[in-house]
Amino acid sequence: MQKLLVIEDEEAMRRLLRLNLSDSYEIIDTGDPEQGLALAMQNKPSAILLDLRMPRFSGFELCRTFTALTSTQLTPVFIVSGEAGSTTKSLCKELGATAYFEKPIDFDALRSRLAEVLSAKRPERRGEVRVHLRAALKLCGTDSNGKAFEERTHTENVSLNAFLCGCTVALKPGSVVKVFLLSSGERVVGSARVIRSEPTETPYPRYAFRFVEKSGQWVLQ
């Protein structure tokens, strides 16, 4: 059974959502927005139902977080709110929300939209959580012309065993570079292979690397 995560500070509304949807979905719910973020990471729900107005943490902020984090950005977010108005709906759409339902909820429409979205083929979640993090690196290796190079750069995002960064040097897919971390002095991390480039037409293309060997400490452990 697919899981739905409900983040709603009103207990009566959580109870109503559970009553109307628990025959088709496993419901996980919380009234605490911060706990909602943790539950999304731990349980990997098929979809998230999110209220907009909650204490300490607005639904807008949480929606932005869900659609930015690599571990949750493929999870559809359904806004369930008492707020009406085209401006609010447009903002939620810009933040990456899949659908918007005003309270009182039309449960037939909600069930239909959930079924439509969750039955569609979606990309697989990444096996590792990626974090947007700027870490200073030095890369050493051989470019696509066979010439040795040494370049300082920084990551755009990192995971336990991979990272994305820019590099002015042209690199072939599959080529291996030596990676040094420059955050406190210069420490060797290991060797990483180019698994993707995006795009190579720019003067500063970005490359995705995956470690093939680690001999030192990486930014994520």
N, C-alpha and C positions, 0 to 999 in steps of 0.2 A: 504494500500500500504506500502511495506517495505521501510525503510529509509536507505539511504547511506550517510555517512559523507565523504566529499572530503576535504582533507587538502593539498593544493597546492598553492605555492606563485605566480605562473604565472596566471594572470587573463584569458588570452586566453585559457589556458589548462583547467581551471575550466569551462569556457564557453563551450568548446568542450565536456567535460565529461557530463555536464548538457544536452547539445543538443542530445547526443547519448544515454543517460540512463534515462532521465526524463519521457519517455513514459512508463517505467516499474517500476520506483522507485521514491520515494520522495527524492529529493536531498537537502542536507544541505551542504554548502561549506564555506570555509574560507581560507584566505591566511596567517593567523596568527597562527603559531603552538601552542602558549599558549592558544589562544581562542579555537583551535581545541580540546585540552584536556578538556576544560570546556564544549564544545558542546557535546562531547562524554558522559560525565557524566550526562548532563541534558537531552539529547534527546534519549539516549540508541539506537543508530542506529543498523540495522541488520548487517552492514559491514562498514568497514572504508577503503577508498582509500587514500593512503599516499605517498607523494613525499619524496625523500630522502634528497635533498639539499635545505635547506631553511635557511633564516637568523635567527640568535640567537639560533635556536633549530634544531638540525639535525633530519632527519627522523629516523635515527638509534636510537637515544635517545627516541624519541616519541614511536617508535615501542616497545622498551624495556619497557617503562612505561605502554603502553596499555596491554601488555601481562603479566605484573606483578600485576597490580591493580586488585583486586577481582571483582570490578564492571565492568571492561572491558575485563578481560582475556578470556571470552568466546566469544567475538566479533571477527570474522575473520578480519584480516588486510591484504589488498591487496596492495602490493608495486607497484606504478606506477612511473617509473623513467627513466631518460635518460642515466643512468649508465648501462653499459654492463659489462660482465665478470663473470666468475663462482665464484670468491672469494666473490664478493658483494652479489650474489644470495645466496651463502652458509651462509654468515653471517646473512642475513635477515631470512633465514630458522631457524638458530640457535636461533635467537631472538624471534621466534614464528610466523613469517609471514605465512599466508596461501598460498599465491601465489605471483608471481613476473611477472610484465609486463613491457617490455621496450617500450620507446617512439621511434618512433610513434606507438601508441597503435593499436593492432589488436582488434577492438571493437567486432567482432563476437566471438573471443576467450574469451574476457573479459566477455561478456554477458553470454556465455555458462558456464564459470567457476563460475560466480556469482550465476546463477540459480542452478548449481549442488550443491554448498556449502550451499546455503540458503534453499534449499529444503530438505536437510538432517536433520534428527532429532538431535537436540543438547541439552545438559543439560540446565536446567533453570538457569537464573541468580539468584544469591543470592538476597534475599529481602533486605538485609542490606549491605552497603558498609563495607568491611573489610580493615583495614589499618595495614601494617607491623609496629609494634610498640613494643618496649621492655619496659614493665612496671613491676616494682617490686611488688610482691604480697606475702601475707601469706595466706595459706589455712588451715583450721581446720575442722576436721570431723572424720568419722569412716571408716577404710579401709575395704577391702573385707572379712577380718577375724573378723570384729567386734571390732577391736582395735582402740582406739582414737589416732589421729595423729595431728601433727602441722608441716607444712613444708613451707619453703620460696622458692619461684621460681620466674620466670618472664614470661610474655606473649611473644608469637611469633607474633600473630596478634590479633587485637581487632575489635569489632563492637560496635554498640550502646548498644546491649543487650547480647553480647557473647564474648568469648575469647578462644584462644588456648594456652596451656602451657604444659611444661613438669612436671612430678611428679614421684618421685621414689616409691611412695606408690601405691599399687594395689587398684584400685577403681572399683566398680561394675557400669555398666550403670544404670542410674537412681538415683544413690546416690547423696546426697546433701551436699555441703560443705559451710562453712562460708568463705567469701572473705574479706581480708583486703588489702588496698592499702598502699604501703610503701614509696611512692615518697616524702612525707613530713611528717615525723613522721609515725604514724600507725593509719589509719582511716578505720573504717568498711564501706564496700560498700553494703553488703547484702549477700544473699544466692544464690548459683548457682548449677544447676544440671548437672551431666555428661550426655552428649548426644552422645558422640562418643569417642572411644579410637583408637590410631594409632601409632605403633602397641604395643601390650602388651608383645611381646617376648624380647624386648630390656630392658636393666637395667634402662633406663630412658624413659618410654613410654610417649607419648603426649596425652592429653585429651582435648576434646572440651567441654566447659561449656556454658550453657545459664542461665542467671539470672532468678530466680523464684520470687525474692523479692529484692528490692533496698531500703536501708535506708540511704544511703550516696551517695556522688558524685563519679561517674565513670570517666574514662579518656576521654570518649566521651559523649557529652551531646546532 
